[in-house]
Amino acid sequence: MKTYTLAELAAEVGAEIQGPSQGIIRGLGTLLTAGPEQLTFLANPKYRPHLATTKAGAVLCTADDAAALAVPGLIVKNPYLAFAKLSQLFAVTPEAPSGVHASATVAETATLSEGVSIGPGVVIEANAVIGEGTIVQANTVVGEGVTIGANVRIYPNVTLYHGVSIGNNTVIHAGSVIGADGFGFAFGEGRWHSVAQVGGVRIGNNVNIGANVTIDRGAMEDTVVSDGVILDDQVHLGHNVTVGEHSALAGKAGISGSSHIGKYCMIGGAVGLAGHLTLADQVNILGMTLVSKSITQPGTYGSALPADNERRWRRNTARFRKLDELYRRVVALEKQQQNHD
């Protein structure tokens, strides 16, 4: 079990220690549940009352909140960021053994760099290239001509179709499918005709892709996920979508084909983005919003209605259906008033 003194933890994130610095930290916890050998943090103001009662070994917080602490504090400007960095010291992800498992199938023309770990049942097809220190876990399929950078971690049952490229230090969680055909069909002669999807998918460096994410290959040009992007579970990117650097998409967001998301955008859960749209840099979209036209200015946008009391919701829904009629009546009254004046 990994253990650290408060002084060691403070040095990792440049924190100022309030109180004794000799305490030992063995794990992580919340303000409500952490014990004397666990580290926690305060980022959301609604949890501030718990500072006086927490039993944690230490709390990451700002200088403004430190006065309320009854236990040692690590004083930083951004407690959640500091917690994220320190949490890596206590990570419990199992280490993968280096080498190729006996049950893996590796094409003769594939290139495996030093220190790779190829798990049981993995299939690596012709001309694939896997970088140094990369881990490919059980039953993953690496298609023909796929290139994977250094220190990538691919969890079990991932499928990388042909022609996909993955940058360095990227993580792909279980069940994700990258490079399937985009939804391209032409209707005629009484049926749908498939449009060949001849592009690929390019994933940048330091990208984190959640479980069961689907990223379609481009129709003619590549689908692109830029450096530092994070995709939550069950996100879908259609063909030829581009996602700018360090943008974040929450679970079940669906981005239709040929749309462009700028840098440092935040897309909430279950957001739907229509095709061929552009979002400017630093656009935030609230959860369950439907985006049907491009957004050209940074800012926060939303359209979903929050939950409400059932009776009030039903009344408001009934009134909403009469909105067009009400609008026309108001316009007619305004014209009458203008004529009268």
Solvent accessible surface area in square Angstrom, and as a share of the most:
residue,aa,sasa,rsa
1,M,191,0.85
2,K,107,0.46
3,T,56,0.32
4,Y,49,0.19
5,T,40,0.23
6,L,1,0.01
7,A,50,0.38
8,E,90,0.40
9,L,0,0.00
10,A,6,0.05
11,A,85,0.66
12,E,109,0.49
13,V,33,0.19
14,G,70,0.67
15,A,15,0.12
16,E,121,0.54
17,I,50,0.25
18,Q,69,0.31
19,G,49,0.47
20,P,88,0.56
21,S,33,0.22
22,Q,138,0.61
23,G,34,0.33
24,I,64,0.32
25,I,1,0.01
26,R,101,0.37
27,G,15,0.14
28,L,54,0.27
29,G,17,0.16
30,T,78,0.46
31,L,13,0.06
32,L,114,0.57
33,T,104,0.61
34,A,4,0.03
35,G,19,0.18
36,P,108,0.68
37,E,76,0.34
38,Q,60,0.26
39,L,0,0.00
40,T,1,0.00
41,F,51,0.21
42,L,6,0.03
43,A,56,0.44
44,N,66,0.34
45,P,82,0.52
46,K,139,0.59
47,Y,88,0.34
48,R,104,0.38
49,P,99,0.62
50,H,59,0.26
51,L,0,0.00
52,A,62,0.48
53,T,90,0.52
54,T,8,0.05
55,K,143,0.61
56,A,3,0.02
57,G,12,0.12
58,A,0,0.00
59,V,0,0.00
60,L,0,0.00
61,C,0,0.00
62,T,39,0.23
63,A,72,0.56
64,D,135,0.70
65,D,16,0.08
66,A,6,0.04
67,A,98,0.76
68,A,49,0.38
69,L,22,0.11
70,A,74,0.57
71,V,31,0.18
72,P,30,0.19
73,G,0,0.00
74,L,0,0.00
75,I,21,0.11
76,V,20,0.11
77,K,199,0.84
78,N,77,0.40
79,P,11,0.07
80,Y,129,0.49
81,L,91,0.46
82,A,7,0.06
83,F,30,0.12
84,A,45,0.35
85,K,117,0.50
86,L,1,0.01
87,S,26,0.17
88,Q,127,0.56
89,L,38,0.19
90,F,23,0.10
91,A,54,0.42
92,V,141,0.81
93,T,69,0.40
94,P,103,0.65
95,E,167,0.75
96,A,30,0.24
97,P,109,0.68
98,S,87,0.56
99,G,37,0.36
100,V,72,0.41
101,H,86,0.38
102,A,106,0.83
103,S,62,0.40
104,A,18,0.14
105,T,82,0.48
106,V,49,0.28
107,A,29,0.23
108,E,178,0.80
109,T,80,0.47
110,A,16,0.13
111,T,71,0.41
112,L,52,0.26
113,S,41,0.26
114,E,139,0.63
115,G,51,0.49
116,V,10,0.06
117,S,8,0.05
118,I,3,0.02
119,G,13,0.12
120,P,62,0.39
121,G,29,0.28
122,V,0,0.00
123,V,52,0.30
124,I,2,0.01
125,E,69,0.31
126,A,35,0.27
127,N,83,0.42
128,A,0,0.00
129,V,61,0.35
130,I,0,0.00
131,G,12,0.11
132,E,103,0.46
133,G,25,0.24
134,T,0,0.00
135,I,31,0.15
136,V,1,0.00
137,Q,37,0.16
138,A,26,0.20
139,N,82,0.42
140,T,0,0.00
141,V,50,0.29
142,V,0,0.00
143,G,5,0.05
144,E,91,0.41
145,G,31,0.30
146,V,0,0.00
147,T,60,0.35
148,I,6,0.03
149,G,17,0.16
150,A,29,0.23
151,N,92,0.47
152,V,1,0.01
153,R,39,0.14
154,I,0,0.00
155,Y,44,0.17
156,P,41,0.26
157,N,83,0.43
158,V,0,0.00
159,T,43,0.25
160,L,0,0.00
161,Y,82,0.31
162,H,96,0.43
163,G,41,0.39
164,V,1,0.01
165,S,34,0.22
166,I,8,0.04
167,G,15,0.14
168,N,62,0.32
169,N,72,0.37
170,T,0,0.00
171,V,36,0.21
172,I,0,0.00
173,H,61,0.27
174,A,41,0.31
175,G,24,0.23
176,S,0,0.00
177,V,41,0.24
178,I,0,0.00
179,G,0,0.00
180,A,24,0.19
181,D,90,0.47
182,G,5,0.05
183,F,174,0.73
184,G,11,0.11
185,F,96,0.40
186,A,52,0.40
187,F,127,0.53
188,G,25,0.24
189,E,162,0.73
190,G,67,0.64
191,R,143,0.52
192,W,157,0.55
193,H,52,0.23
194,S,82,0.53
195,V,70,0.40
196,A,74,0.58
197,Q,17,0.07
198,V,109,0.63
199,G,6,0.06
200,G,6,0.06
201,V,1,0.00
202,R,121,0.44
203,I,7,0.04
204,G,15,0.14
205,N,54,0.28
206,N,86,0.44
207,V,3,0.01
208,N,58,0.30
209,I,0,0.00
210,G,6,0.05
211,A,28,0.22
212,N,78,0.40
213,V,0,0.00
214,T,51,0.30
215,I,0,0.00
216,D,13,0.07
217,R,9,0.03
218,G,0,0.00
219,A,14,0.11
220,M,160,0.72
221,E,131,0.59
222,D,45,0.23
223,T,0,0.00
224,V,25,0.14
225,V,0,0.00
226,S,21,0.14
227,D,56,0.29
228,G,15,0.14
229,V,0,0.00
230,I,93,0.47
231,L,5,0.02
232,D,66,0.34
233,D,67,0.35
234,Q,88,0.39
235,V,0,0.00
236,H,73,0.33
237,L,0,0.00
238,G,5,0.05
239,H,34,0.15
240,N,31,0.16
241,V,0,0.00
242,T,39,0.22
243,V,1,0.00
244,G,6,0.06
245,E,59,0.26
246,H,91,0.41
247,S,0,0.00
248,A,22,0.17
249,L,4,0.02
250,A,37,0.29
251,G,19,0.19
252,K,132,0.56
253,A,0,0.00
254,G,25,0.24
255,I,1,0.01
256,S,48,0.31
257,G,17,0.16
258,S,42,0.27
259,S,1,0.01
260,H,79,0.35
261,I,0,0.00
262,G,2,0.02
263,K,92,0.39
264,Y,119,0.45
265,C,0,0.00
266,M,119,0.53
267,I,5,0.02
268,G,16,0.16
269,G,27,0.26
270,A,45,0.35
271,V,2,0.01
272,G,26,0.25
273,L,5,0.02
274,A,37,0.28
275,G,26,0.25
276,H,148,0.66
277,L,20,0.10
278,T,66,0.38
279,L,1,0.00
280,A,22,0.17
281,D,69,0.36
282,Q,107,0.48
283,V,0,0.00
284,N,50,0.26
285,I,5,0.02
286,L,102,0.51
287,G,34,0.33
288,M,140,0.62
289,T,6,0.04
290,L,124,0.62
291,V,9,0.05
292,S,81,0.52
293,K,154,0.65
294,S,48,0.31
295,I,20,0.10
296,T,102,0.59
297,Q,118,0.52
298,P,77,0.48
299,G,30,0.29
300,T,83,0.48
301,Y,76,0.29
302,G,46,0.44
303,S,69,0.44
304,A,49,0.38
305,L,156,0.78
306,P,111,0.70
307,A,109,0.84
308,D,63,0.33
309,N,84,0.43
310,E,104,0.47
311,R,186,0.68
312,R,116,0.42
313,W,119,0.42
314,R,143,0.52
315,R,117,0.43
316,N,68,0.35
317,T,44,0.26
318,A,48,0.37
319,R,150,0.55
320,F,144,0.60
321,R,194,0.71
322,K,127,0.54
323,L,94,0.47
324,D,80,0.42
325,E,95,0.43
326,L,95,0.47
327,Y,139,0.53
328,R,156,0.57
329,R,143,0.52
330,V,67,0.38
331,V,47,0.27
332,A,46,0.36
333,L,110,0.54
334,E,96,0.43
335,K,122,0.52
336,Q,112,0.50
337,Q,99,0.44
338,Q,129,0.57
339,N,131,0.67
340,H,153,0.68
341,D,131,0.68
